[in-house]
Amino acid sequence: MTSIAKTAGLAVTASLCSAAPALAQSIDERVNQIFASSTGWFVNFIFSPFPGTSFPWIVMWLVVAATVFSIYFGFVQFRTFGHALRLVRGDYSDPDDAGEVSHFQALATALSGTVGLGNIAGVAVAVGIGGPGATFWMILAGLLGMASKFTECTLGVKYRNEYADGHVSGGPMYYMTKGFAERGLPGGKILAVMFSIFCILGSLGGGNMFQANQAHAQITNVVGDYPGWITGLVFAGIVFAVIVGGLQSIAKVTEKIVPFMGVLYVVTAVVILLLNYDRIGWAFGQIFEGAFTGLGVAGGMVGALIQGFKRAAFSNEAGVGSAAIAHSAVRTKEPITEGFVSLLEPFIDTVVICTMTALVIVITGQLMTDPETGLYMVTEGGMIQTVDGNSGVALTSAAFSASFGWFRYILALAVILFAFSTMISWSYYGLKAWTYLFGEGETKELVFKVIFCIFVVIGAAASLGPVIDFSDAAIFAMAVVNIFALYFLMPIVKGELTSYLERLHSGKIKKYT
């Protein structure tokens, strides 16, 4: 009887094990269906285009704001660029100022949240649809976006909360509440709560699950297929070990990873450009001509403009408000100084790294042209034909591998580092939104950190498409709320800017080193 029971038990166990993958898949599909049906309207709204166009209104919202801030502050991103570099170098840093991290650490932490897969795969998509001309509009949008970062990060420091133990909390939710109250405006608290909710959702999805999912996909491309939960557990363990130490721990990691991965990627690109130096002039000619003619690309000049603006807006997150959270923790008594430092972000992310990706794709001849007309050959789906039919990250990989066959290993390392750094930065953004809603305290913070790490495993193991779409939409919903608030608060930034520059030029503000 015992033998029969054991046999039956083994049979049931075996059947359950064999059914587990199918069961997991069906649960996955069920979650997809439920989530898509309940949140699809929100995703469609955030990314919906203007009637009769393919231009998402959220991109225009970001670009128009960047243009307004650039004009309002007298193109501060160009006037104070040199001073921003000196601030990052520490020339004006007083070690006794309140805050948790240096200017450089704050910049590295914020950059780690923006420099990522968008710089590798997103640019390839933009160039693959909009042609080389998309690069010109991408650069322009990046330069304008520097003013948005300047505005939000100045306010982030000005209205931050400083606590007795030395740590600080800041970001849009604080300047919405305090800034609106200071100006006698209603609705600041409501905007702050909305922003915080969107920030938490965005941190768990686009800043977490998507990163873990793509990192696992890239690793399997190199080492072969294996269960995603293994990658998830490894990442979750490393992420938890970093974020449990707070922002100073995060900053110590990002100040090493971000320069390393940025230099690794850019140096590789520069080497490829030097190997093809005879085509550099031609490539820039394609970029400028394509920006204003389209060079036969679907949608012409408008198509190139749309793709360039979209990539810049989605890559550097200028106006989203996330970077203001990281920059709020800087050691300074002058809020405007962190505004200067932050405007370097879109320059590094978009003008430098994204442009390098685009140039390598163009210069290595990945985009196919008609020998007779010289125009790009476009598929029925509106994509430019590529040498091997690649798109996205595969197109970038093919472009780099054209000169270095081993580049897929460098790319895998870059994706892993980009994903990891993005996760730890967004864990901090989500945490600060969490503590704004539920209060400060070690236990409350630990609860969020554990939740965040659980979602790392879920993201690596599952293919929850609608969840990722919703979280991406939540990130850009942050921009809707944030920019609305910035329009009301930018006169405060103008006052800070005027006061600081007058004191700087008169010699009242002196270097410490």
Disulfide bonds with the S-S distance in Angstrom:
none
